[in-house]
């Protein structure tokens, strides 16, 4: 039986489960991506603490051993998630991994993150594999704004740019959210707040994704880098104002830890990725979507 939103609020660290010290493990099995976000810089390294970064990319068949080791070290782990380092729907590796989790670790909550480009057409697969929670990164619901945040998409083998790409992405995101939410999955939406681009657009995003069926909304402040390195980061007051506007339409999450694609442990309390993946962590301030 799929976990409800109310259950996830007590057991999933990205839905309010911090109060119970719920832990998670991210399995970095999805290497490729199909969109080019202007703020995203995917990396394989040991030093950056952000989504889109991992020390290695795993094969699905390696994940059973990794999970057993992680649960031995950190019994607080309740969630097995896949959040990259690329997009989970761009390849089949995430689905292969969730099959293993479903068979070998049936008590773990299964969590997936995606940019949503292929969510509409792969919604049935997401539903059938038994995902409990899905995070979709939606940075705009207006194509004219979205095109400023995303260079291009790769859609069925074709590179598409500009407003045309933005329209496809937004439509697929919202239709995909409707489908999976309608099947009982809990959907969280992430938005990267770029004050000079989508700063006045947060209310519209929150309203649209809430109507589509998303349950909770997470506003992530831009850390200027890559194509948006000259854009300014939002102030604390701007972030809080955006949360207040979004809160008119949807629950707002306020405790995001910007986790790596190979994070292990309880966010804000423990981190065992260095032991599980044999890496060391030296925090560097930067960010990518997740």
C-alpha positions in Angstrom: 0.0 0.0 0.0 1.3 3.4 -1.0 2.2 5.9 1.8 -0.1 8.8 2.1 0.9 12.5 2.4 0.1 12.4 6.1 2.3 9.3 6.6 5.1 10.9 4.7 5.0 14.0 6.9 6.1 11.7 9.8 8.6 9.5 8.0 10.1 11.4 5.0 12.7 14.2 5.7 11.6 16.2 2.7 8.0 16.2 3.8 8.4 17.2 7.5 9.9 14.0 8.9 12.9 15.8 10.4 11.1 15.9 13.8 11.5 12.1 13.9 15.0 12.1 12.6 14.0 10.2 9.6 17.0 9.3 7.3 17.3 8.8 3.6 19.7 7.4 1.1 20.1 8.7 -2.4 21.2 6.1 -5.0 23.0 7.9 -7.9 22.0 5.6 -10.8 20.7 8.2 -13.3 23.7 9.7 -15.2 22.1 11.5 -18.1 19.8 14.5 -18.4 17.5 15.8 -21.1 17.2 19.5 -20.3 19.8 22.2 -19.9 19.0 24.4 -16.9 20.9 27.6 -16.9 21.7 27.2 -13.2 22.7 23.6 -13.3 26.2 22.2 -13.3 26.3 18.4 -12.8 29.5 17.1 -11.4 31.2 13.9 -10.2 33.3 14.9 -7.2 33.7 14.6 -3.5 33.6 18.3 -2.5 30.3 19.9 -3.5 27.2 19.6 -1.2 24.3 20.1 -3.6 22.0 18.2 -5.9 23.5 17.1 -9.2 26.7 16.0 -7.6 27.9 12.5 -6.8 31.2 10.8 -6.2 30.3 8.0 -8.5 27.4 6.6 -10.6 26.1 3.2 -9.5 24.7 0.4 -11.6 21.3 -0.8 -10.4 22.7 -4.2 -9.5 25.1 -2.5 -7.1 22.4 -0.9 -5.1 21.3 -3.9 -3.0 24.7 -4.2 -1.4 24.9 -0.4 -0.9 21.5 -0.4 0.8 22.3 -3.2 3.1 25.5 -1.5 4.2 23.7 1.9 4.7 20.9 0.4 6.8 23.5 -1.4 9.0 25.3 1.9 9.6 22.2 4.1 9.8 19.0 2.2 10.9 17.2 5.6 10.8 17.0 5.4 7.0 13.4 5.2 6.0 13.6 6.5 2.5 15.4 5.2 -0.6 15.5 8.0 -3.2 16.9 8.6 -6.7 17.6 12.2 -7.5 20.2 12.0 -10.2 22.9 13.1 -10.8 20.9 13.5 -14.1 17.2 13.0 -14.7 15.6 9.8 -13.4 13.3 9.4 -16.4 16.0 10.0 -19.0 17.2 6.4 -18.7 15.6 3.2 -17.3 18.1 2.8 -14.5 15.9 4.3 -11.8 13.0 1.9 -12.6 15.4 -1.0 -12.5 16.7 0.1 -9.1 13.2 0.6 -7.7 12.3 -3.0 -8.7 15.2 -4.2 -6.6 14.1 -2.0 -3.7 10.5 -3.2 -3.9 11.6 -6.8 -3.8 14.5 -6.7 -1.3 13.5 -3.7 0.9 9.7 -3.5 0.8 9.5 -1.4 4.0 11.5 1.5 2.6 9.7 4.5 1.2 10.5 4.9 -2.5 11.1 8.5 -3.6 12.0 9.9 -7.1 13.0 13.3 -8.3 12.6 14.4 -11.9 12.5 17.5 -14.1 9.2 16.2 -15.5 10.0 16.4 -19.2 9.0 12.8 -19.7 6.7 12.5 -16.7 3.5 12.7 -18.8 4.4 9.7 -21.0 6.1 7.7 -18.3 3.5 8.3 -15.6 2.2 4.8 -15.7 5.6 3.3 -15.2 6.2 5.6 -12.2 2.8 4.6 -10.7 3.3 0.8 -11.4 6.8 0.6 -9.9 5.3 1.7 -6.5 6.8 5.1 -6.0 5.5 6.8 -2.8 6.6 10.3 -3.4 7.7 12.2 -6.5 9.5 15.5 -6.6 9.2 17.6 -9.8 11.2 20.7 -10.5 8.9 23.3 -12.0 10.6 26.7 -12.4 7.9 28.5 -14.4 4.4 27.9 -15.9 4.8 30.7 -18.4 6.9 29.7 -21.4 8.4 33.2 -21.8 9.8 32.9 -18.3 10.8 29.3 -18.6 12.9 29.9 -21.7 15.1 32.2 -19.6 15.9 29.4 -17.2 16.4 26.5 -19.6 18.7 26.6 -22.6 17.1 23.7 -24.4 15.5 20.2 -24.0 16.3 16.9 -25.7 13.0 15.5 -26.5 12.7 12.2 -28.4 16.2 12.7 -29.8 15.6 16.3 -31.0 17.2 19.4 -29.5 14.5 22.0 -29.0 15.1 25.6 -27.8 13.3 28.7 -26.7 9.6 29.1 -26.2 8.8 25.9 -28.1 10.9 23.9 -25.6 9.4 25.7 -22.7 5.9 24.9 -23.8 6.6 21.2 -24.1 8.3 21.0 -20.8 5.6 22.9 -18.9 2.8 20.9 -20.5 4.5 17.6 -19.7 5.2 18.6 -16.2 1.6 19.6 -15.3 0.0 16.7 -17.2 2.4 14.3 -15.5 1.7 15.7 -12.1 -2.0 15.3 -12.7 -1.6 11.7 -13.7 0.6 10.5 -10.8 -1.2 12.6 -8.2 -4.5 11.2 -9.4 -3.1 7.7 -8.8 -2.3 8.5 -5.2 1.3 9.5 -5.3 2.4 12.4 -3.1 3.9 15.1 -5.3 6.4 17.8 -4.1 7.3 20.6 -6.4 10.7 22.3 -6.3 11.2 25.8 -7.7 14.6 27.5 -8.0 13.9 31.2 -7.1 15.8 33.5 -9.4 14.5 37.0 -8.4 15.3 38.7 -11.7 13.6 36.0 -13.8 10.8 34.2 -11.9 10.7 36.3 -8.7 7.2 37.7 -9.4 6.0 34.3 -10.8 6.0 32.1 -7.7 2.4 32.6 -6.9 1.4 31.5 -10.4 3.5 28.4 -10.2 2.2 27.4 -6.8 -1.4 27.9 -7.9 -0.8 25.8 -11.1 0.9 22.9 -9.5 -1.5 22.9 -6.6 -4.4 22.6 -9.0 -2.6 19.8 -10.8 -2.5 17.8 -7.5 0.9 18.6 -5.9 0.7 18.5 -2.1 3.8 20.5 -1.0 6.0 23.2 -2.5 9.7 23.9 -1.9 11.3 27.2 -2.9 15.1 26.9 -3.4 17.2 30.0 -3.5 19.5 30.4 -6.5 23.2 30.2 -5.9 24.6 32.1 -8.9 26.6 29.8 -11.2 26.9 28.6 -14.8 24.8 30.6 -17.2 23.2 32.5 -14.3 26.5 33.3 -12.5 25.8 37.1 -12.9 22.3 36.8 -11.4 21.9 37.7 -7.8 20.7 35.3 -5.1 17.4 36.1 -3.4 17.5 37.7 0.0 16.0 36.1 3.1 13.1 38.5 2.9 12.4 37.6 -0.7 12.4 33.9 0.0 10.0 34.4 2.9 7.7 36.6 0.8 7.7 34.0 -2.0 6.8 31.3 0.6 4.0 33.4 1.9 2.6 33.9 -1.6 2.9 30.2 -2.4 1.2 29.3 0.8 -2.1 30.7 -0.4 -2.3 27.6 -2.7 -0.2 24.8 -1.3 1.7 23.6 1.8 5.2 25.0 1.8 8.3 23.1 2.9 10.9 25.2 4.7 13.8 22.9 5.6 15.5 21.8 2.4 19.1 20.7 2.9 20.1 20.8 -0.8 21.3 17.1 -0.7 23.8 15.5 -3.0 22.7 12.8 -5.4 24.6 10.3 -3.1 23.5 11.6 0.3 23.2 9.1 3.1 21.8 9.7 6.7 19.6 12.1 8.5 19.6 15.6 6.9 21.1 18.1 9.3 22.1 15.4 11.8 24.3 12.7 10.2 26.0 12.1 6.9 27.5 8.7 6.0 28.1 9.1 2.3 31.8 9.1 2.9 31.6 5.6 4.4 29.1 4.2 2.0 30.6 5.7 -1.2 34.2 6.0 0.1 34.3 9.8 -0.4 35.1 12.8 1.7 32.9 15.8 2.0 34.3 19.4 1.9 31.4 21.7 1.5 31.5 24.2 -1.4 28.6 26.6 -1.8 26.9 26.0 -5.1 23.6 24.5 -6.3 21.8 22.6 -9.0 18.2 21.5 -9.3 17.0 18.3 -7.6 
